Amino acid sequence: MRINIIFLILFGVKIIYSQVPLEHWKYYLSFYQGKFVEDANDIVYCATEKGIFYIKKSDNSLHTLSKLEGLSDININCIKYIKEHKTLFIGYKNGNIDLLTNNVIYNISYIKESNILGDKAIYNAFYYNNNLYLSCGFGIVVLNLITKNITENYFIGEYGQNLCVYAISIKDNEIIAATKRGLYISNLTLNLANYTNWTKLSNLPYPNESYSFITHFSNSIFVIFNNSQLYYLHNNVWQTFNDSIKNVKGLKNCGNYLLAIVDKKIYKINKNFEIETITNEWFAPADATLDNNGYLWFADMWSGLGYRTSSGNFFWTKPSGPSTNTFFRIDAIKNSVWLTHGGINSAYNNLWLAPQIYNYSNNSEWYTINPNSDTILKGIFDICPIRINPNNKDEVVCGSFGGGLIFINAKEKKVVNLYNDKNSSLQSAIPGSPYVRVTGIDYDENNNLWIANSEVEKQLSVFTSDKKWKSFSLSAAIGSKKITGELIVTKSGQKWIILPKGGGLVVFNENNTIDNEADDKVKKITIIDQNGELVSNDAFCMALDKNELLWIGTSNGIVYYDTKQDIFKEDIRAQRIKLPNEIPGQANYLFESQTITAIAVDGANNKWIGTLNGGVFLMNSDCSKQIYNFTKDNSPLLSDYIIDIAIEPFTGEVFFVTDAGLCSFRGTATEGSENNNNVVVFPNPVKSGYNGLIAIRGLVENAYVKITDIAGNLVYETKAQGGQAIWNGKNHEGKRVQTGIYLVFITNNDGSETFVAKIMFFN
């Protein structure tokens, strides 16, 4: 009878066959801005700044290559396909090199790790006789493709000094380098490491100026002067090739044709110097090439990869993703992530960034809200904070640093309201001008929306749940027209606001009587620790944890305040996490001297902490133990500069906004559920050869979990992290369990919530 009951209950278990595994990474890169393109027979590669995608001509399938798929770096600066070696060369801004051959990536970090000072970027690569001649920010490097070794370095500037080389061309052993200060020529039979064997050409129209590209074509030499004008050597005289071809961004020698890339045009030049002009209304080429079928392929700065068929039809393609890698703030709920493209400079002035709001939902779909899709956003700029209404997932609110408050209908993906100084209690920093600067937004327990309004007389406003506006002045505590930053509302109703540029913090409480100002309280807080020492008044971020502790990130580490205290009566002090003394008599504090830029709290009350240049840390609930420290060097993290962090509560996916783009890590903690009605096990079934973690998700908070075989023998037991328990597929002795069905018994602390699930396991 018991077995029958168990299997009746099991019908409520969701079996997930395909999800991002626990403790795995994912990138959300933009492939809109195509920079370079190379044809490799059946494959066409398109490079963007952060990665590469390619199309297989045989089936039109798209594939991506990034640091997550094995590339060694980001910030790609050039690519070159060498058909003789079936190899794609990838050069980076920091001098790093990848060679992709037969789906294997070989890294050469010689230049990146060298002690060369200054610019190490690789600007171009020229193939000649099994060698790649690399044009670098300091000179020329020779890479042998057979041995995959760097064989020579050439410093060709005056007296052997560094000289930025943008491109090289070789013909009949004659090598010419286009540099920042003219053209230099030599012969491969000479010792090129001796700068005296290089001669600077003096018969150019501008012999000492910058030349960004050079190539031999049809018994002539073509160069780009000053990133604009196309010159060629004709009848031993340097002259303008064609006065109508202006603003040339690049050249591509395709054998029988030379392509000149300009704005919205590509000029196709044959060996008789006859010109065909290729243009299109939506054309934004950055690089181009021709394939053997007569197709023109081009890296498009707006739309990824484009191509024109031999019949003249244009097509564009790119992998799914956001239209940019530049984000500022992020918020997440179940199956939906919202981001803003905005920002404020260090002086808290405008960056004048166009309004862009992004939504990623259902693990696949990207949508952009901008002035093209929503005319209400025209004239708005620098969209910064964003919040999803915790009581209404279809309401998303954004703040603009100048344009006011923006309400979005998340279901319809459109702006429904814009509030500024003309239709709300919000004020403009310059009355009569569009400077309604919203820097912080948050909802209270009664679903009232609180707004930090910078540089005005009344720095705090509220938009109540019954659609009424009211503003409050904090000037008695902080002074008039002060700059405001991030805002958080605690469960007890305190409104904490960061005061940027060394202002510390301010706390306000209207005591749940919005219309009665007599009982309002406001207090400015200097961030002093428990010993009476100033920590730092430069605060950058805040997060409220499950114990109502408010964690503050500063330029000198992290502190917290207990918001259950009477903030307005007591001499409130910040608490610091003291580390074990390694030096007698010296206190060492957590993240001391580090700038903390982002904090997020997961379902197990652990703290994800982002830094200015040290990557991201996961600390346990009281920050006494470090669980992870991810950097760009020890993990797929895109950058060590973390701008913001958000956690998808149902899956535990942790999103990191970095200055290089958006990436995520699938954490092991999720938010707890009220009951066990939506338990999810993944992967399930567990296939033979799978060695990752198995997640049991959708549990009541901190549930107890026991796993047994079908005969009832205990195999493993654990406690959920928030709403998720994890199992490595091994028993208490550390051995992988045998093939079979395993039962998962789940209960909460008092036994009022119980559930049984099953896992099908193959070994």
PyMOL commands that set and color helices and strands:
alter all, ss='L'
color gray80, all
select helices_A, chain A and resi 2-12+67-69+110-113+158-160+195-197+375-377+475-478+517-519
alter helices_A, ss='H'
color red, helices_A
select strands_A, chain A and resi 14-15+25-28+36-40+43-47+52-56+61-65+76-82+87-92+97-101+104-108+122-128+131-136+140-144+149-154+165-171+174-179+182-187+199-200+211-217+220-225+229-234+237-240+250-253+257-262+265-270+275-279+285-290+296-300+304-308+314-317+329-333+336-341+356-361+365-369+383-388+395-402+404-409+414-419+436-443+449-453+460-463+469-472+487-489+495-499+504-509+521-525+539-544+549-554+557-562+575-576+578-579+588-589+596-601+607-611+616-619+626-630+642-647+653-658+661-666+680-682+694-697+704-709+714-719+724-727+740-747+754-761
alter strands_A, ss='S'
color yellow, strands_A
deselect
rebuild
show_as cartoon
